[in-house]
Amino acid sequence: MARIGYARVSTSEQDLSIQIERLKTAGCQVIRSETGSGSSRQGRSELETILQFLHAGDELVVLRLDRLGRSTRDVLNIVHELDEKRAALRVLEPEISTAGDMGRMVITILGMVADMELKFIKDRQRAGVEAAKALGVYKGRKKAVNDDEIRKRIASGTTKANLARQLGVSRMTIYRALKETGSKS
């Protein structure tokens, strides 16, 4: 039986060290960590790697359930996948395991709480943005690329699709930069 730890933070400004230390203390031989939103499983390659390699009798360990996911459906789907592999989920805070029936019920309830908490976070964020807009201080996210650079590269013959790929932005970003000067390139 292997204990495999999973640690996640939402942003690069957050620190994984407390989670990793607790997972080590809980006896995890392998710990995978990543930065990304818990609202969906998409783009969480470390979690997918763990789920691919778990075997019967293994245990996936997380510090808190919200580190595994903030979507009740995703959490329950993960628990179902673990059940199919005859593996278990262990949450350290509060101490819960899906090895028993009571643990599954508590996981379901905590998953619903995490889901609701995500909704509250988004509501607070939206309210903050609206308040900032009303005060005239919210201007949106800063541009990832300089519009002049986009116009210069298009003028030199780079296609819009290639430029978008080179800069790692959408083609819409390219079109917006060109539209701001009235350029029809």
N, C-alpha and C positions, 0 to 999 in steps of 0.2 A: 504494500500500500504506500503510495507516494502522496505527500501533501504538497500541493502546488499553489503558491501564493499569487494573487493578482492585486496590483495597486494601480490606482488611476487618479489623476487630477484633471481638472477641466482646463486650466490655463498654464502656460509656462511660468507664470509668476508664482504659482503654488509649489509647495515642497512635498516630495514623495517620501522623504526620509523617515518620518514618524510611522507611516504605513509599513514601509519596508522593514523597519526595526521590529514592529509588532508581529509581522508575518514570520520573521526569523525566530523570534521568541516562541511563536506557536508551533515551531518545528517544520516549517516549510523548507524543503530541500532545494526547490527551484522557485524563484520569484520573477514574474514578468511584470513590467510596468509600462505605462504609457500616459500621454497627455491627450485628452480629447473629451468631448461632451459625452455625458452619460445618458442623454436623451434618446440615443439610438445605438444599435450595435454596429452600424455602418462605419467603416473606417477605423475600427478598433482591431487592428491586426494582431496585437499581442493576446487579446482575449480569444480571438479565433484560433490562434496557434495552440493555446492551452486546451481549448475544447476539442481540437483535432487529436491531440495526443493523450488525453485522459483515458485510462483503462479501468476495468472493473476493480472496485475497491479503492480507487484513488479518491482524493478529496481536494476540491477547489476551495481555497480559503481566501476570504476578503475581510478587511477590518470592519467595514460597515456595509450594509446592503446597497446603499446609494453609490458606493464605489463600483459595484457590479453593474448597476443601471438605475435609471430614474424612470423607466417605463415599466409598468406592471407587466405588460405583455412580454417585453424582452426578458425580464427576470424570470417569469414563469416558463417561457420558452427555453431558457438556459437550464432551469431546474428539470424540465422535461427531457432535454438532451442528456443531462447528467444521469437521470433515471434510466434512460435507454442504454447507457453505457455501464449501468450499475455502479456509478460513481456518486459522490455526495457533495453537497455544498455546505461549508461551515462559515458562519458569520461570527466574528469575534466580539463585536459590540452591538447589541447584546448577544451573548453566547447562544447560538442556534445552529442546529444541524438538520439537514433534510433526511438524515438517516432514519428518522422516526416520523410518524404521522403528524404529531403535534408541531414539529419543526416546519413541515410543509404549510400548515395553516398559518403559522406566525410569519413565514416568508411571504405568503400571499398578502397578508395585512400590511407588513412593512413595505412591500412593493407598491401597494396602493398609496401609502403615506409618501413614499419617495416620488411617485408620479404627481401627487397633489403638490408637493413641495416645489417640483419643477415648474408647475403652473404658476405658483405664487412668485417664484423668481422671475419668470417671464413677465408677469403682470407688473411687478415692481419696476422692472427694467423699462417696460413700455411707458409706465407712468412717469418715470424719471426723464425719458426722452421727450415725452409730450410737454412736461414742465419746462425743460430746457429750451425746447422750440418756442414755447410761449414767451419766454424771456429773451429770445433771440440769440441764445448762446450755443445752441446745438447746430452744428453745420454738417453733421454726418461724419463718416469715417474719412480719414485722410487718404488721398489718392496714393495708390501703390506705385504708379509710374507717372512720369512727367509728360503732360500733353505735348509739349514742344518736341520732346524726344520721339514721340509717336509720329507726329507730323513730319519730322525730319526723315525718319526711316521710311515712311510711306512715299515721300517725295523722291527718295533715292531708289525706289523700285521694289521694295519689300512688299509682298502681298499682305493683306490684312490678316488672313488666316495664319500665315507663317509668323507674322509679328506677334499675334496673340499667343501662339505657342512659345515663341522665344521669350516673351516677357512673363508668361504664366498668368495671363489675364484672359477674360472672355473677349470674343470679337465685339460684343456690345461696347466694351470699354474703348476699343479702337474707334468704333463709329462715333461714340460720344465725343472723343477728343477731336475728331475731324469735324464734327458738327459745330463745335464751339467756335470755330473760326470760319465756318461756312465753306470749308474745303470739300470738294466733290471727288477726291481721289479715289 
